[in-house]
């Protein structure tokens, strides 16, 4: 019986939030456009990281994810009554 060598890459034991973006607690409820905005912001940060590592295909895909998240948030704001209320309060 042969054993496979262990991978030198370790998986993180937990997910870390970006210092510039807070991850909502599980009990919090957020609207779709807020989630889309968060995904767009994180995708933009990840794209910069990918570009710094010369990972062009990954950077391209992350940019597509950012654009899709921004378009989704925009569409949800147009179709959801009172969606802009949270932005005006803060």
C-alpha positions as a Markdown table, in Angstrom:
| # | Residue | x | y | z |
|---|---|---|---|---|
| 1 | Unk | 0.0 | 0.0 | 0.0 |
| 2 | Unk | 1.4 | 3.4 | -1.0 |
| 3 | Unk | 0.6 | 6.6 | 0.7 |
| 4 | Unk | 0.3 | 9.9 | -1.0 |
| 5 | Unk | 2.7 | 12.6 | 0.1 |
| 6 | Unk | 1.0 | 15.4 | 2.0 |
| 7 | Unk | 0.5 | 18.6 | 0.2 |
| 8 | Unk | 2.7 | 21.4 | 1.4 |
| 9 | Unk | -0.2 | 23.8 | 1.0 |
| 10 | Unk | -2.3 | 24.2 | 4.2 |
| 11 | Unk | -5.9 | 25.2 | 4.0 |
| 12 | Unk | -6.8 | 28.1 | 6.2 |
| 13 | Unk | -8.8 | 27.0 | 9.3 |
| 14 | Unk | -11.1 | 30.0 | 8.9 |
| 15 | Unk | -12.0 | 32.7 | 6.5 |
| 16 | Unk | -10.5 | 36.1 | 7.3 |
| 17 | Unk | -12.3 | 39.3 | 6.5 |
| 18 | Unk | -10.6 | 42.1 | 4.7 |
| 19 | Unk | -9.6 | 45.0 | 7.0 |
| 20 | Unk | -11.5 | 47.4 | 4.8 |
| 21 | Unk | -14.7 | 45.3 | 4.6 |
| 22 | Unk | -16.6 | 43.9 | 7.4 |
| 23 | Unk | -18.4 | 40.6 | 7.0 |
| 24 | Unk | -21.9 | 40.6 | 8.3 |
| 25 | Unk | -22.8 | 38.3 | 11.2 |
| 26 | Unk | -24.9 | 35.3 | 10.4 |
| 27 | Unk | -28.0 | 36.7 | 12.1 |
| 28 | Unk | -27.9 | 39.9 | 10.1 |
| 29 | Unk | -30.2 | 40.2 | 7.2 |
| 30 | Unk | -29.0 | 42.1 | 4.1 |
| 31 | Unk | -30.7 | 43.0 | 0.9 |
| 32 | Unk | -29.4 | 41.6 | -2.4 |
| 33 | Unk | -27.9 | 44.9 | -3.6 |
| 34 | Unk | -25.9 | 45.1 | -0.3 |
| 35 | Unk | -24.5 | 41.7 | -0.8 |
| 36 | Unk | -23.7 | 42.4 | -4.5 |
| 37 | Unk | -21.9 | 45.6 | -3.5 |
| 38 | Unk | -19.8 | 43.6 | -1.0 |
| 39 | Unk | -18.9 | 41.0 | -3.6 |
| 40 | Unk | -17.9 | 43.7 | -6.1 |
| 41 | Unk | -15.6 | 45.3 | -3.5 |
| 42 | Unk | -14.0 | 42.0 | -2.6 |
| 43 | Unk | -13.6 | 41.0 | -6.2 |
| 44 | Unk | -11.9 | 44.3 | -7.0 |
| 45 | Unk | -9.4 | 43.7 | -4.1 |
| 46 | Unk | -8.8 | 40.1 | -5.3 |
| 47 | Unk | -8.2 | 41.3 | -8.8 |
| 48 | Unk | -5.5 | 43.6 | -7.7 |
| 49 | Unk | -3.9 | 40.8 | -5.8 |
| 50 | Unk | -4.1 | 38.5 | -8.8 |
| 51 | Unk | -2.5 | 41.2 | -11.0 |
| 52 | Unk | 0.3 | 41.7 | -8.6 |
| 53 | Unk | 1.1 | 38.0 | -8.9 |
| 54 | Unk | 0.8 | 38.2 | -12.7 |
| 55 | Unk | -2.2 | 35.9 | -12.7 |
| 56 | Unk | -3.8 | 37.5 | -15.7 |
| 57 | Unk | -6.6 | 35.0 | -16.4 |
| 58 | Unk | -7.6 | 34.9 | -12.7 |
| 59 | Unk | -7.5 | 38.7 | -12.7 |
| 60 | Unk | -9.8 | 38.8 | -15.8 |
| 61 | Unk | -12.3 | 36.4 | -14.2 |
| 62 | Unk | -12.3 | 38.4 | -11.0 |
| 63 | Unk | -13.0 | 41.6 | -13.0 |
| 64 | Unk | -15.9 | 39.9 | -14.7 |
| 65 | Unk | -17.3 | 38.9 | -11.3 |
| 66 | Unk | -16.9 | 42.5 | -10.1 |
| 67 | Unk | -18.7 | 43.8 | -13.2 |
| 68 | Unk | -21.5 | 41.3 | -12.8 |
| 69 | Unk | -21.9 | 42.1 | -9.1 |
| 70 | Unk | -22.0 | 45.8 | -9.8 |
| 71 | Unk | -24.6 | 45.3 | -12.6 |
| 72 | Unk | -26.7 | 43.1 | -10.3 |
| 73 | Unk | -26.7 | 45.6 | -7.5 |
| 74 | Unk | -27.6 | 48.4 | -9.9 |
| 75 | Unk | -30.5 | 46.3 | -11.3 |
| 76 | Unk | -31.7 | 45.4 | -7.9 |
| 77 | Unk | -31.7 | 49.1 | -6.8 |
| 78 | Unk | -33.8 | 50.0 | -9.8 |
| 79 | Unk | -36.4 | 47.3 | -9.2 |
| 80 | Unk | -36.5 | 47.3 | -5.3 |
| 81 | Unk | -38.6 | 50.0 | -3.7 |
| 82 | Unk | -36.7 | 51.9 | -1.1 |
| 83 | Unk | -33.4 | 50.3 | -1.9 |
| 84 | Unk | -31.4 | 53.5 | -1.8 |
| 85 | Unk | -32.7 | 54.4 | 1.7 |
| 86 | Unk | -29.8 | 52.7 | 3.5 |
| 87 | Unk | -27.3 | 54.8 | 1.5 |
| 88 | Unk | -29.0 | 58.1 | 2.4 |
| 89 | Unk | -29.0 | 57.3 | 6.1 |
| 90 | Unk | -25.3 | 56.5 | 6.4 |
